[in-house]
Structures are given as structure tokens and as C-alpha cells.
Amino acid sequence: MELIGGNKVLPQRKREEGVADRGVKRSETEPSRLESCLDQPMDSSSIYEVIKYIPSPLPAKHFDADTTEPISSGLQSLDELLSWKISEANPFNVAVVPLAPREPPLASCPHRTLVSHDMMGGYIDDRFVQGTSTEAPYAFYHWQYIDIFNYFSHNLVTIPPAVWTSAAHKHGVAVIGTFITEWTDGARLCEAFLKEEELYRAVADKLVQISHYYGFDGWLINIENVLSEVAVKNTLLFLRYLTDQMHERVPGSLVLWYDSVIENGQLKWQNELNQSNRVFFDSCDGFFTNYNWTEQNLEVMREYSGAQGRQADIYIGVDVFARGDVVGGKFETNKALELIRKHNFSAAIFAPGWVYETHSDKTEFRKNQDKFWALLSDYLYIHRAVSPLPFISSFCQGFGKAIYWRGQQETKRNWFNLSAQDIQPLYYHVELKGGGWLRSRGCPEDAWNGGCSLLLDGLIPVSATSPVCAKIFSLHVPLPSKTLVNLVCKPSAGIMVSLELKTTDASLGTHRDSQDVKLTSVTPEELDEGHQLLSRFTQLCGNLNPDGWTVRRSQLELSGCALREICVNIQRNGELQDTPFSCRVGEVMLLDVASLDIPSEVVRGFCIYDVVWMRGAGSLPESSSPRLLLSATLHWDYPTALIRHFRVYWRQLRGPNPRIPPGHLVLVGQAYSNLFRVTELAVPEPPGLLELVVEPVIRKGFLVPERDWGRRSLSYTEDFTQ
């Protein structure tokens, strides 16, 4: 966009110093080692590999050149776009999480909020589909406040990384990619594809196919170059055709136009919708204005005939970096939002990664991010994710200092993977009557599951006679007649903690102002030890070792109700005085009691392909030679809607030497779809026999019997002809 001078993408991550070469360059005539699952007989439990040290045949645009890790990327040229085909697309970048329904639906939301994520050229740490190890990454977790997420970069076609689409979709937020042309090169490209109907339809068709295949919800069209008379005319036809085709193929999708070119083809930012650019607005779903507007522009637009009935489709651009002559920006972005809402328009917040990019102390990122969105909160509207039970959140923000499972550290290392992000709570700081206060924030210092817990802290004033009520979720979840409610928490001494659920009649619609809906407060009845339901749940989940966490299980019996709010009530348990408190909430889970009797699924169709061998630095204990490293793609079938993630393991099996016993399962990583790339796994010298194993980790916490896991063995020998 006009104000952006994006930095170059960071160089690709390299393997450790000293890693040996894979070998000589592969001959052009040598067949590819790409292999299909269909090539592997499913009646066989093992596949056989002859080790060959040849360069990876995997496309560099989809896999890191050094490690073969799957990565997200955009398309650079018109030729690359027009030649795009599903058979050569990147299956790792397909978002497996569908767009969750929400209330109010996007189409009926009168004041929308779009976030355009432009940071350091795009495709930074987030390009690693399976996550990466980074100490202080950028992440977004205030999803309830926004309606549309746009991933922006200066590639011709910016395809949102699957990790962003998955996180947004869990929260009912639509995700759009970017199609951008700029300056002299952009003008040449536009003249090439906008010269005739066949070509602009071909470009639109490819954009529709890409969005449909990768699972995101539309496009921002950003033409920032001069257009000829013919190109302008065809741009309108291109926009209308693209919009119609997107609506047909991707329900709920949208196409937005950025305020740049005007109807005569000049590149002339207007900072408003007016007669010079209305033709573009009329040809698609919405209009994203440039940033140098004044309140006068908003006043003119409010009265403009072309905006009547579609004010929600006009997104007023706000540059958080405050470049140029703009209203607000930085920690005064709220000034821009105040004016935008005053005149009843939607908002497009551009580059809120400012809170990360411009602050050198990345350890303060959460603090700065929470401060930024708190300042905007008066002008943002919370939407409610609509989902059937189970409702589960462990508050993981998709990054952390360790990975926890049931309160225990499973892996101790810095990590980042937005696919791991749970449904996020509300984050805020409020002052209470009598000098008390309450704060809600994410904290990576301890967690129940994932990398983060929800920390509620504050002060109960001496004058308080009722509990402090911390609202942590705003939802719309239809409830069954019997609901099992789990709360995992760590309260500080001197306080009592309980859940309060607020419900409404399930037949009522959701209003933007929750005060319009009558809510009924209910408290689940805690189950006694030995209760049949508690015994059944423990049997399914196994014994826990809470290690300081309190696990409370309750039952709720209601009829015809929908859950609207989940609150944590905190009250003092002792002397009447000002009482500081903290309560770490590890998990909230609500299950339909009837679901406890549903049998678990079985992992099917497990296969191994795209195997790459190499020699790397270091040595096995029994050898001084470089390690043998295995990389391979694993694929299996399992209903992903049921899982938090999959654990991927490997172990050595009893090989040709009978004195070597089978090894223990060793965790390789976590997968969030039915696809996982094992990279640079150090394995024993050939001949060898190993097993790769996939364990589903069910959202409800039920243990899946080992007989239902996926497993396949791989035997390998050296190629002595090399």
C-alpha cells in the first residue's frame, strides 16, 4: 500500500553449522523420489528403503531448502499464478479448521473491524507450517474484537499461512489473502491480464481455486499503479466476476477493494469513497480506504448517496505506524477508532504488529499488545463464537517457553505455532469499587495444557461484600440437558474460586448489546467423589497428577438453554480486609454427558512417503561418523474435529541383531492435521528397522487406546552401488 516500505523477508533458517552436504546434484534425467500413499500396500505393516544421498526433490517454494520443513509462501509472477494447479499445490498449507459460525453473523454486523497484518515483508516465523523454535514471536490473540483478518505482503499473490487461518477460523474470523500490483512492474502486469476477458477471467479463476484449496475466505485487491482505459474497464468486470465466483465456491467469502486507482485509471488515493472510485465499490463486497483521511472525509461519506445502506462495507484505513498526515496511530490509535465509530463506519487496522516491531524488548510483547487493544476496546464489538459442545480452552496463545500436558512439562523449549492456539478468553484490566482492581492476562510461566494459562489477579477491597466476577468468555453455545463442567485452576491462599455460567433461552437470537438479552446465572453442582459420572470420566481420561492444580468437576442440568458467558467468581476466605489475589486458570471444559459413551475413532491409512536421507553433524554414542538423518512425510486418516493435536513418535525396533531390544517411544513433534513432516531425525546406522507412530490427543481429554493409534515400520539398508 502507499505507506508501506516492507522489509525483505528474513533468510531461510539454516541447519546447524557443520551439517554435511546431501551429495552430488541430482541428474535431470533421474526420476523423482516423490511417492504417493496409494503406492504403498495397506496390507503391509512395513515399507522398505534403500538409502541414497541425493538432493531433496521437494519443491523449494513449499519446503525449506535445508531442512525440508514445510513452509508457506506466496506467488511472485503472473505466469506462476496462471500455471498454478492443485496437483502441485502445498497440502501442508491447507487450513483444516473450517470457519466457525458466529453471532452476530458477519453479514449482519453493523460495525466491523478488519486487521491487515503487514509485518517485515510477511512469511517470517509464521511461514513454518509445523511451527518453529523462537524465543519471542509475534502472535495475535484478541480475536473476539475483530471480524476479518487480512494477511498482507508484497508478493503478487499472498496466500495466508495455514497457522493464521486455523487460529482465526476457531474464533469465527474470516481470513482474506492479498492480490497486489505496484508501480511500473505492476502496470505492465495489469495491462497483460486486463487486456481481454479470457485472461482476467483466468486470473480470477485461479484466485478462486487457491482460496478454495487452501481454505481461506477471500481477497483484498490492491492495484497501486496506473491503468489504461481498457484495463480500467476490465478491472470492474474482473472484480465483479471474481466476487461472484468466490461467493459461489466459498460460502461467506468476500472481496475487498483498496482505495488507490480512480475510474479514469489514475493512481490517486482519495482517502474516502466518492464518485471517482465508487465504481470499484459497486463491483465487490467492500472498500478499504487509504489512511490520510480527516473527519471531514467521514462526514462527506456519511451523506454520500453511494454509501447509503452499505456503510458497514466501508472500512476506514488506520495505519498504526502513523505514517503521513493521519489521525491517531501508535498508542493513540483509539482516536481514529473514536471518529470512525462516531460516523458509523467499519475500521481497517493496518499493521498492528507495530506493538512488536518498534519495541526492542520483545519480552514485553504481551504487555504492549494488551495495552494497545485495551485502548481500542471501547470502539470494538465482541462477537460470539457459536459451537456445539464440547467447549474446551486451555488458553494457549500458540507460543510459549514450554509445552505442557496436564500440568506437566512435556517439552521444555521456546516454541511458536499458531495452530496450537485455543479459543481465547477476554483480556482486560478494570477498576473495582472501593479501590479494588481485576486483571486478566496470558501467562507462560505455568500451564495445564499447551504453553500458557490465564492469570487472574487483583485486589478485593475491604468494602466488597460479593465475589469479584471475572468474565472470561463471551459465547453462544447451545447446552444439552446434562452438561459436565470441568475447571482446572491454581488459586492463591485466602480466596475461594468457583465458576458462574450465564445462560439464556436457546431460541433467542444474539444481540450486539448483551444488556438486551436476559441472562440467568447458574452455578454447576460439584460432583462428589465416587459419583458415577465422575468415575466414568476418570476411567476415560486416566488418573491425573495435578501437581498443585485443583481439578473440579461439576454437573449442570438445564433445558432449552444456551451458554452466553463463562465467569470465574473470586471471593475472600478469611478476615475482612483488602485482599490481594491471583488465580491461574488452566482449563475450562464443558461436555455433553451423552458424549462419554461415544467410542473413540481409529487411525487409518497410515503411510510414509517423500523420504530424504542425509548425513549430518554430530555422532551416535557408538560411532564417530556423522549421524544418519531421516526426513519423511507421514499421512493418515482421522476426524480432525475431534482432536487437540496428534503426537508423533518414533522408536527403534528389533532389527537384524537379536541382541538389540525394541526401543521406547520418543516424541518427535505435534501435528494439527492428518499430515506431518518428520525432519532430520537421527536414526541408527543401517541396516535398521524403526517404527513411526501417531497418537490422537482427543479434545475431551479421553485417552485413545494404543491399539487405535497409527503405526508403520520402515526398514532400510545402505545402497552399496553409490
N, C-alpha and C positions, 0 to 999 in steps of 0.2 A: 504494500500500500504506500501511499505518498510519503508517509513519515518514516518509513522503516528502512534502516540500513542494516539488514541482518548480517550477523557474523557468520563466518564459514563454519560448517559442521566440524566437530572435533574429529581428529583422526581416529581410524578404527582401532579398537582395542587389540593390543598385541599379546601374544603368549609370552610366557616368562623368558627372560634372557637365557640364551644358551640352548633353546629348543632347536633340534636338528632339522635340516631340510627334509621334506617329504620324499624327495627323489628327483629323478630327471623329469623334464616336461613330457606330458603325455603326447603321443603321436596323434595327428589329426585324424588318422585312419583307425585308431584304436577304438573299439566300441565303448560306449558309456557304461559305467557300473550302476546306473540308476536301475532300481528294481522295484517292481510292483508287488504289493501284498498278494495279488492274485497269482503271482508266480510261485508262491510258497504253499505246498500242500498242507491243508489244515489238519490232516490226519497224522501228521508227523509232529513230534514234540521238539524236534531239533533241526537246526539248519547248519550247513557246513560252509566254511570259508577257507580259502587258500590266501594267505597273507601276501599282498602285493603293495609295495610302497610307491604309489603313483599319486599325482596331484588329485585333489578332490574334483570330481566332475560337477559338483553342485554349483548352480549359478551364483556368481558373486553378489548380484543385486538382492538375493534372498538369504544368503548365508555369509557370515563373517569369513573373510579370506584366510584368516589364520587359524581359527578355532572350529569352523563350520557351524557355529551357533546360528540359529535362525534370527533374522533381523527384518525390521520393517523398512520400507523405502518408498519414495515417490517415483514418478515418471518424468524424464527430463525433456523429451522431444515429441514432436507431433508424430514422427514415424514410430516411436516407441508406443505411443498411445494407440495409433491406428492398427498396429500389429499385435496389440495385447490380446491374449486368448486364455481361456480358463485352464487349458491343459498345461500352460507354462506359468500360471499364477502361483502365488505363495500360500500354500494351505496353512502354514503356521500363523499367518496374519489374519486369518478368518476369525471374527469375533463370534464366539459360541453363545454368548449371553444375549437373548432377544431383548428388545426394548420393552421394559416393564410398563404396564398401564399405570396411569396416574390420575389424580383428581386435584384440581380441575384438569381435563384434557388440554393439551397444548392449543388445540384449535379454538377453545372457548376461554382461554386465559387472556384477560384484557390488558395486562401489563407484563410483557415477557422480558426475560433477561438472557442475553446471549453472551457467552465468554468466547473470545477469539484468542487462542493460545499460540502466541508467536514468541518463541524464546530461542535465541542464539542459533537461528537458522533451522531449528527443528531437528528431529531424529537424533537426539542426544542419548542419554541413558535409556530413554523410553523406547529406543529402537530395538533393544534386545527383548525379543518376544517372551523368552523364558525368564526374564529378569537378569539382574546383574548385581555385583557387589560394589556398592558405593556408599561412602560414609554419610553424605548429607545431600540427598537428591531433592529435586523439586517434585512435589505432588499436589494434587488438588483434592479437597475433601469436603467442601461446603456445597455439595450437590443440591440440597433441598432448596437453595436460593436461586438456582439457575434452571433454564428451560432448554437451552440449546448450547452445545459445545462445538466450536469450530477449531479444527487443527489446521494451523496456518504455517506455510513455509514458502520459499521462493522457487520450489520446483514447479514445472508446468502443471503437473497433477500431484497434489498432496493427498495421499491415502492415509487416513488416521491410523496410527499403530493400534493393533487389536487390544492392547492393555488399556488404552484410554476408552475405546468403545465399550469394552466389557464393564469397566467401572461406572461409566455414565449410564449405561443401559440398566444396571441394577437399580439405579435411582430414578428411572423414568425420564432421563435426559437424552434428547435426540442428539446425534453426532453428525456433523457435516464436514466433508473434505473441502479442498480449495482447488479451483482451476484458475490459474493466473497467467496473464501475458503482460510484459512490461517493456516499455521504451522501444528502441529501434528493432531489436530482435523480435519483440512481441508484435510489433506492427507487421513485420514480414510474415510471421506465423499466422496472424489473423487474416491477412489478405489471402494466404494459401488455403485455409479451410473454410473461410466465409465467402468464397467467390461463387459457390454453387450449392444447390440444395443437397446433392448427393454427398458432398464432403461434410457439410455441417451436420447433416443427419448421422453420418458415420461417426463423427466425434461424439455427438450426443449419445448415440447407441453404446459406444464404448464406456462413457461415463456411467450410464445406467447399469451396464453389465458389471463394472468394477464395484459400484456401490452395492449391488445385489449380492455379488460373490463374497465380498469382504464383510458384509453385514452392517454397514452404516447407513445413514438416513438422508443423505442429500449433499448439496454442493453450495458453496459460495463462489459466485462467478465474479472475477476481479480482472476486468480489462483495463489496463493502465497504459494505453498507447493510442495514438491517432488512428481512426478508421476511415476508409474511403466511403463514398456514398453507397456503393454496392454492399460493402461489409457491414455498414450500419443497418441497412435494410435487412440483411440476412441475420444479423445479430438478434433482432427481435424475433425472427422466425425460429432461430436456433434456441433461444430462451424458452419460447412457448412450447416447442417440440420436446425439449429436454424436460421441462416441468411436467408436461402431460405424460411422458413416458415414465418418469420417476414415480408419479402418482399411481400409475398402472402397475408397475413392477414392485415398488417398495411402499406398501401402505404406511401412511403417516409421514412420508418423506416431504422435504421442502427444498426449494431452490431460491437462493437469495442473490440479489444484485448489489454490487458495491458502487457507490456514488463516485464516478470518475468521468467516463465519456458522456457527452450530451448528444442529443438527437441528430446534430449535424456532423458528428464524427470527431469533434474537437475533444482533446483531453483537458477538461475544465471542471475541477472539483467544485461542487455547488454548496456543500455543507447543509443541504436541505433537499427535500423533494419539491420540485416545481415543474413548470411547463416544459423546461428544457430537458428533463430526464424522466418525466412521468411515463413515457412510452415503454421504458425498461421495467418499471414497477408494475405496469399493467400486464406485462408478459410473464411474470413469475410470482412467487409466493411472498416476496418481501424485499425491502430496500434498506441497505446498511449505509448510513450517511458518513461522509468524511468528518473529521474531528474539529475543524476550526469554526464551529457554529457559535452563535450568540443566542441569547434568549429571544432576540427579535426574530431569528430564523424559526424558532419553535413557535412563536406567536403567529407568524405568517403561515406555517404549515398547518397549524391547528384550524385555521379558517380556509385553507386551500381546498377547493372542491375535489381535487384528485385524491385527497387523503380521506375524505369522508367515508365512514364505515370500515376503514382499514387502518386505523391509527395503530392498532396492535402489530401490524405488519411493517411498521416503520421503526427501524432500530437505530437510535441516535448513537453514533460512534463516540466513545470516550477513550482517549489514549492515556493509559495510566502513567506513562513516562512523561506526560505533559509537554510534548514537543510541539513547538509552534505556539500560536496565539489561541489557547484553549481555556475552557472553564475547568477549574479543578485539576485533577490528576494527583498522582502520588497518594499521600495520606489525606489529601483533600478531594479525592475522587467523589466523595459524598456530595460536594457542592454541585457537581454536574448531575448526579442522580436526582438531587432535590428538584432541579429545574426540569429535568426530563419527566419526572412523575407529575410535577405540577401541571404540565401541559398534556398529560395522558398519553405519552409515547412509550414504546419499548426501548430498552437500552442494550447497546452492544459494547461490552467492556473489553477493550483491546489490550493485550499484553499484561495481565495481572501478575505475571511472573516477575514483574518489577520488584516485588517484595523479596524475591530470591536473588535476582541478577545484580541488584545495586547495593546489596548489603553484604559486606565482606565476611561477616561472622555467620556462616551457614548454620551453626548450631542454634541460632536464634530464629530460624526459619518459621517454625510453628508459631512462635510468639508474634512475629511480624505478620504472618498470614492471618492469624486470628484477629489481630488488631485491625487489619485492612477491612476484612469482611464484617467485623462488628460495627465499624464506622458506616458501612453501607446498609446495615440490616434494617434500618427504618424505612428504606426505599425498595426493599426486596420482598418478594412474596413467597411464602413457603408452599411448595406443592407436596402432596402426599403420595407416596408410592402405594399402589394398590396391588396386593398379592395375597393369594390363599396361603394358609398355613402349610408348612412350618415357617414361622418368622424367627430368624436367628441373626444375632450380631455379636461378634466378639470385639467390635470397634477397631479392627485392624485398618490402618490407613494405607497399607500397601508398601510399607517400608519400616525398617527398624534396626535395632542393634543385635537382635537375636530372633530366632523363630521358636515360639512356644507351642506346646501342645498339652492341654490340661494342666496348665500351671508349671510345667517342667520345660527347661530349655532343651529343645530338640537339636538346634544348630546355633552355635554362638559365632556370629559374624554379621557385619553390616550387609544389608540386602535391600533391594528395591524391585518390586513387581506389582504394578497397579492391578493386575488380575486377581491378586490376593485381597484386594480391598473389600471390606464388609460394608453392609448398609451403614451409613454414617449417622451418628447422633447429632443433636443440635449443640453447637459450641457458643458459649456466651459468658458474659460477666454482668451480674446485676447487683444493685444495692438493695438491701432489705430495710424494712422499717426498724428503727431503734439502733441504727449503726451497724447492722449485720450486712453480710455480703455472701454471694454464691458465685462460683466459677465452674465452668465445665470445659475440660480440655483433654486432648490426647496426650498420653504419656508412655514412652517406650521403655521406661526403666523396669517395668514388670508387666506381664500379660498372662491371660489364661490361654487364649489361642491366637496365633498369628504374631504380630510384632508390636502391639500397642493395646493398652487398656484405656478406659475412660476414667479420668480422675476428677471427682467432685470434691472441691474444698471450699472453705469459707468460714464464717463466724455466725453462730446462733446467738443473737443478742439476749441479754438477761430478760428483756421485756417480752420475748417470744413465748406465747402460750400454746401455739400449734406447731406442728412439724414444718421444717423447711421443705418445700416441694420443688424438686429439680425435674423439669420436663426434659426428657432425653430423646424422645421420638414423637414425631407427628406423622400419623399413618392413616390408612383406611384399609383395614383387614377384616373381612367377614369372619365371624367366630362360629365354630361348631357348638353343639350342645354341651360337650365336655372338652375342656382345654387343659393340658398340662403346662404349667408355667415354671420355668427354671430361672433362678437368679444366682449368679456367682459373684461374690464381692469380698473385699477386704476393708472393713470399717476400722477407723481408729478407735482407741479406747474412749469410753464415756458417751457413746452415741448408740442409738438403735436405728436400723435401716429396714425399710420394707418397700415393696412395690405397690404402686397405686395405678390402676388401669382406668382409663376414661373411655366409655363406650357411648354409642348412640344407636338409634333404630337403624338396622341394616338396610331398610328400604329407602332411607333418606339420601338425597344427593349431598355432595360435599360443597360447601360454600367457601369462598376465599377467606371471609372473616369467620373464624371459629365461634365467635360470640353469637352468630346467627343460628347455631346448632346447639340444641340442648344436650349436654353431656352428663352422663351418670358415672360417678366414681364407684369403683368396686375394688375390693381387696381379695386376692386369691386366698383360699383356705389352705394353710400349710399342712402337708401330709405327715402323719405320724410314722415313726419307724415301724416297719412291719406291715404298713398298708399295702394291699395287693397291687395297686398301681405302681407304688414306689418299688416294690420287689420286682415287678415285671420290667420296669425301666432300667433298674440296676443290672438285671440279667442281660438285657440287650446291650448296655453300654460298658459293662465290665466294672470292676472296682476302681474307684478314683483314689488318688493320693493327693489331696488338695494342697498340702504343704502351706498352710497359713490362709488359704482361701476358704470362705464359707459358702457351701452349696445348699441352697434352699429350693425345695420342690413343693409346688402348690397345685391345687386344682381349682378350676373355675367352671361353674355350671351356669350357663345362660341360654337364652332362646331368642333368635332373631336379632342378634346384636352385631355391631361392627366395632372393632377397636379403633379409636381415634388418637389416643395419646398414651404413652408409657412414661410414668413418672417414678422417681425414687424419692421416698419420704425419709427425711433425716431428723431425728429429734434427740435431745439430750437425755441421758440416762444417769441422772445424779443431781448434784447440788445446783440450785438455781443461780446461774452466773453466766457471764459471757463465755461461750464455749467454742473454741476453735475446733474444726473437724476436717477430716479428709476421709473419703471413701473411694476406693478403687473398684470400679465395676468391671468385671472380667467378661461376663457374657449374660445376655438376656435371650431366652428361647421360649417360644410358645408352640406347642404341638397339639394336633388333633389326637385325642386319646385313641380314636379308632385306628390311627396310623401305626400304632405299636404292633398290630397284628399283621401288617403287610410284610411278606417275606422279602429278603434282600435280592438284588439282581446279581447276575453272574457276568464277569468279564469274558467277552467272547472275541474271537477273531484276532488274537494277538499275533502280530508279525513284526519282523525286523528287516529293514532294508536300508539302502544308501549307506553301506558300510565303508568306512575310510580307516585305513591303518597308517600309523606313522611312528617314528621313534622320537622320544623327547628327552629333555634334560632330566638328570637325577638317575637313581638306580634302585632296583629292588634290593631288599636286605641281602639276598643270596647272590647278587650279581653286581658287578661294577659297570656293566654296559648300560647304555641309555634304556629307558623304560619303553615297553611296547604300549602304545596308546590306541584305544579303540574309540571311534565315533560311529554312531548309528542312529537311525530314526526308528522309533517304536510307534506302532499304531494298534488300537484296539477298539472295541465297541462296548459302550456303557452309557446309560442315560445321564448326561452331564447335569441335568437339572437336579439330580439327587445328591450331588457331591459338593463338598468344600474344595477338595482337590484330590489328586492321586499321589501316592508316594511311589517313587520308582526306586527299586533296589537292584543290586547285583550280588552274586556270590559265586565262588569257585566251587565246581562240582568235582566229584571223584573222577580223575582223569585216567590216563593210561597207567599211571603209577598208583597201585592199590594202597600204598602207604600214606597217600595224601587224602585225608578225610574231607568231606564237603565242608565248605566254609560257612560262616554266619552271614545273614543278610546285611548288606552295607547300604545305607541310604545314599542315593545318587542325587535326587532332587525331587521337586514337586511339579506336577503338571496340572493345568487348569482346563485342559481339553483332552480329547482322546488321541493326542499326538504329542510326542516328546522326543527331543534330540539329545541323546547321550553324547557328550563331547569330551574328548581327551581323557577317557577312563583308563587308568593304569591297570593292566591285566598281566597275569603270569605269562612267562615265556612259552612258546609253542613246543610241542603240541599241547593244546589246552581245551578245557571244557568248562564253560561258565553258564550261568542262568541269569536271565533278566526277568524281573518280577514287578507287577503293578498291583498296588493295593488301593481300592477305593476308600476314601475317607468321607463317610456319609455326613451330610449337613446335620442330621438329627443326632449325631454322636453315636449311633449304633455301630458296633464292631461287625465288620464283614468277615465271615469265616474264611480261613486260608484256602479252603477248597474252592472258593468262588473268586479268588484272585486270578489275575492273568499271569502266565509264566511261559517262557520258552527258552530252550537252551541253545547255545551256539558253540560248536566245536570248530577248532581252527588249527591249521598246520602251516609251516613255512613253505614258501614257494622256492624250491632249490634251483629252478631254471633261470632265476634273475641274475 
